[in-house]
Amino acid sequence: MEENRAFFAPEFKFRIINEDINRSDCQCIVRELNQAANFQEEDGKLIREYVSGCTLIKNSCEKPDYIINTAAPYYEMEDEDSLLENCYLSCLEIANENHIHSIAFPLLSTGTHGYPIYEAVPIAFFAARKWRYAHWNSPMEVIFCCEEQIAFDMMCLHLKVWQKLYAGFLSEYLPECRMKVIRQDITNLECECIVNSANTKLAVSGGLNGVIHRAAGSALQEECQKLNGCRIGEAKITRGYHLKAKYVIHTVGPAYGTPDAEGLLKKCYYNCLEVARENDIHSIAFPMISTGKFAFPKAAAAKIAFTSVLDWQKKNYCYNMEIVFCCFEPDSFDFISRHLHNWKYNDENRRSETQGLVFHCQKLQFYPEDEKLMAEMSVRERIEYRRKLKDMGRYIVLEEK
């Protein structure tokens, strides 16, 4: 007997398991209404009125804590695709409103309701993904229990493509990741936080450090004195005082030519972003660190700045952060602008290259560029498009046993 399998995507709080839903370890399970109606009096107390075809029941047994009954549609009834999508969305909304930390779904409508697995899987997946886009900060884990091997394989395939597109190819498909470059005095920026290129003692000095201290007032230096300095590559936060920015993050850049100067400069940007995230800051402005008296070549410094920020975004793309490169000097502005332009252009090319990349799952094939197109379609458009792909041999489905 084949062992049960599971596929995890912790960055999306998704889990797919190849087992009976009644054996799952989640806080809440979903049952189709015609299968779950008998559990209302036996298992628990009704604690929520009928909403959007879903009913939440408090379970009196040990596991799970809750049961959600939903009325799933039959295949080929009027507007069945949208109704099925709404079943998933309604269940997720009810669970989230009741602070449920994990919810498990069967593949709705695929039993006596007659939905083909190859059509039910993408509807379930896209519905859950749509809900996740609107609730990135929700801690709730979404679990799909797929007893049928073909359903498990197809659901894993969709999730792997999602990971590949969004984790591997960071792009404009992630509106949370925003970067821009401007020419302006950083002390006049109206953002939550600006970065100060400081010294190890966090003392007032010349250059940008002195400009920021003068604009913020003496209270900034008084707070800096309480921080016991800052090592190269580290970052520490203070209030902004008289600045338009609410906070100032101080970091100490390396001098050009010192050991591991590039690595330390990367740490400056990365640690500033980490401190900002830890303090729930969602907009931050960077100067070109180490390009002043530390003599870092502006071209090299711009490349390190851009790639460091990009690396942080790849690991934190669910966090809504606007990142501004504030370049007072024209050449620094040009270097960063060029990197930003080239990144957008090359990222398009990288995504185009995935057209030749095919994910295999037994006899099932899936093409990532089709996934991207379908992500922007309505439920009905996705189904019709998928049927065309199947006829073209682009979307091959296993024969059901």
Secondary structure, DSSP 8 states (H G I E B T S, - for coil): -----EEEETTTTEEEESS-GGG---SEEEEEHHHHTTHHHHHEEE-S--BTTEEEEEE-SSS-SEEEEE----TTSTTHHHHHHHHHHHHHHHHHHTT-SEEEE--TTSSTT---HHHHHHHHHHHHHHHHHHTTT---EEEEE--SHHHHHHHHHHHHHHHIIIIIS--TT-TTEEEEEE-S-GGG--SSEEEEE--TT----SHHHHHHHHHH-HHHHHHHHTTT---BT-EEEEE-TTSSSSEEEEEB---TTSTTHHHHHHHHHHHHHHHHHHTT--EEEE--TTSSTT---HHHHHHHHHHHHHHHHHHSTTS-EEEEEE--SHHHHHHHHHHHHHHHHHHHHHHHHGGG--EEETTEEE-HHHHHHHHTS-HHHHHHHHHHHHHHTSSB-----
